[in-house]
Amino acid sequence: MPETQTAQAEDVLTLAEAAAYLRVPEAELLHLVEADDIPAQKIGGEWRFLKKALAEWLRYGRDYCREFRRWPPPWRIDPALLEDFLFLLEKRLLDQLSAERPARGSKQAVLKHSGIFEDDTDMDERLADIRARRKAAGG
């Protein structure tokens, strides 16, 4: 059997192999399967388990099978890739939240909130005029 087929065949476990992998008696594993507490498929009257699904079940706990039935199974997503993605997403959000706000009335603040002025070449002069009017009005 080619190496990739061998690796894929090893990822699918029988009841006895899954029980050995989880280090539990077959009767206990069968009880979990019948209670729909563990990911398994019945094929030709025999239970089959994906080794990766069992590892994820161990990671997330007993209720994982019931709670996440509507969502794509986590074993379809590479956990390391998902962790990296979530870390980068969290970092980006925190960076955006902690970014310095431009000074009130500055050119950057006006551009941030009013993109229509972005291409104006006389923005500095307009802002200076506004500041002068405010100062003259006492504000």
C-alpha positions as CSV (number, residue, x, y, z in Angstrom):
1,M,0.0,0.0,0.0
2,P,1.4,3.5,-0.9
3,E,2.5,5.6,2.1
4,T,-0.4,8.1,1.9
5,Q,-3.0,5.3,1.8
6,T,-1.3,3.6,4.7
7,A,-1.4,6.9,6.7
8,Q,-5.0,7.5,5.8
9,A,-6.0,3.9,6.8
10,E,-4.3,4.4,10.1
11,D,-6.4,7.5,10.8
12,V,-9.6,5.3,10.7
13,L,-9.9,3.2,13.8
14,T,-12.1,0.2,14.7
15,L,-13.9,0.0,18.0
16,A,-11.0,-2.0,19.5
17,E,-8.4,0.3,18.1
18,A,-10.2,3.4,19.3
19,A,-10.6,1.9,22.7
20,A,-6.9,1.2,22.9
21,Y,-6.1,4.7,21.6
22,L,-8.3,6.2,24.3
23,R,-7.1,3.6,26.9
24,V,-10.7,2.7,27.9
25,P,-12.6,-0.7,27.8
26,E,-14.5,-1.3,24.6
27,A,-17.7,-1.5,26.5
28,E,-17.2,2.0,27.9
29,L,-16.4,3.4,24.4
30,L,-19.5,1.6,23.0
31,H,-21.6,3.2,25.8
32,L,-20.2,6.7,24.7
33,V,-21.0,5.9,21.1
34,E,-24.6,4.8,21.8
35,A,-25.1,7.9,23.9
36,D,-23.9,10.0,21.0
37,D,-21.2,11.5,23.2
38,I,-18.3,10.7,20.9
39,P,-17.8,11.1,17.1
40,A,-18.2,7.8,15.3
41,Q,-19.8,6.4,12.2
42,K,-21.4,3.0,11.8
43,I,-20.3,1.4,8.5
44,G,-21.5,-2.1,7.6
45,G,-22.7,-2.7,11.1
46,E,-19.3,-1.8,12.6
47,W,-18.2,1.4,14.3
48,R,-15.4,3.5,12.8
49,F,-13.6,6.5,14.4
50,L,-11.3,9.1,13.0
51,K,-8.2,9.3,15.1
52,K,-8.1,13.1,14.6
53,A,-11.7,13.5,15.7
54,L,-11.0,11.5,18.8
55,A,-8.1,13.8,19.7
56,E,-10.3,16.9,19.2
57,W,-13.0,15.2,21.3
58,L,-10.5,14.8,24.1
59,R,-9.4,18.4,23.7
60,Y,-13.0,19.9,23.9
61,G,-14.7,17.4,26.3
62,R,-17.7,15.1,26.4
63,D,-20.4,17.6,25.3
64,Y,-18.4,18.6,22.3
65,C,-20.2,16.2,20.0
66,R,-23.7,17.5,20.9
67,E,-22.9,21.2,21.1
68,F,-21.1,21.5,17.8
69,R,-23.1,19.2,15.6
70,R,-24.4,22.2,13.6
71,W,-20.8,23.6,13.0
72,P,-18.1,22.2,10.7
73,P,-16.3,19.5,12.7
74,P,-13.1,21.0,14.2
75,W,-11.0,18.1,12.9
76,R,-11.6,19.4,9.4
77,I,-9.6,22.5,10.4
78,D,-6.0,22.2,11.2
79,P,-5.9,23.2,14.9
80,A,-2.4,24.9,14.6
81,L,-3.7,26.9,11.6
82,L,-6.8,27.9,13.5
83,E,-4.8,28.9,16.6
84,D,-2.5,31.0,14.4
85,F,-5.4,32.7,12.7
86,L,-7.2,33.5,16.0
87,F,-3.9,34.9,17.4
88,L,-3.4,37.2,14.4
89,L,-7.1,38.3,14.5
90,E,-6.8,39.1,18.3
91,K,-3.6,41.0,17.7
92,R,-5.1,43.0,14.9
93,L,-8.2,43.9,16.9
94,L,-6.1,44.9,19.9
95,D,-3.8,47.0,17.7
96,Q,-6.8,48.8,16.2
97,L,-8.3,49.4,19.6
98,S,-5.1,50.7,21.1
99,A,-4.1,52.8,18.1
100,E,-3.4,56.5,19.0
101,R,-6.3,58.7,18.2
102,P,-5.3,61.8,16.2
103,A,-5.4,65.1,18.0
104,R,-8.9,66.7,17.9
105,G,-9.0,69.2,15.0
106,S,-5.8,67.9,13.5
107,K,-5.5,67.3,9.8
108,Q,-5.4,63.5,10.5
109,A,-8.6,63.6,12.6
110,V,-10.4,65.5,9.8
111,L,-9.2,63.1,7.2
112,K,-10.1,60.1,9.3
113,H,-13.7,61.2,9.8
114,S,-14.3,63.1,6.5
115,G,-12.7,61.2,3.6
116,I,-14.1,63.7,1.2
117,F,-11.3,66.1,2.1
118,E,-8.6,63.5,1.5
119,D,-7.4,65.0,-1.9
120,D,-7.7,68.6,-0.9
121,T,-4.4,70.4,-1.3
122,D,-5.4,73.4,0.9
123,M,-6.5,71.4,4.0
124,D,-3.9,73.0,6.2
125,E,-5.1,76.4,5.3
126,R,-8.7,75.5,5.9
127,L,-7.9,74.1,9.3
128,A,-5.9,77.2,10.2
129,D,-8.8,79.4,9.2
130,I,-11.2,77.3,11.3
131,R,-8.9,77.6,14.3
132,A,-8.5,81.4,13.8
133,R,-12.3,81.8,13.7
134,R,-12.7,79.7,16.9
135,K,-10.1,81.8,18.6
136,A,-11.7,85.0,17.5
137,A,-15.1,83.8,18.7
138,G,-13.6,83.0,22.1
139,G,-13.9,79.3,21.8
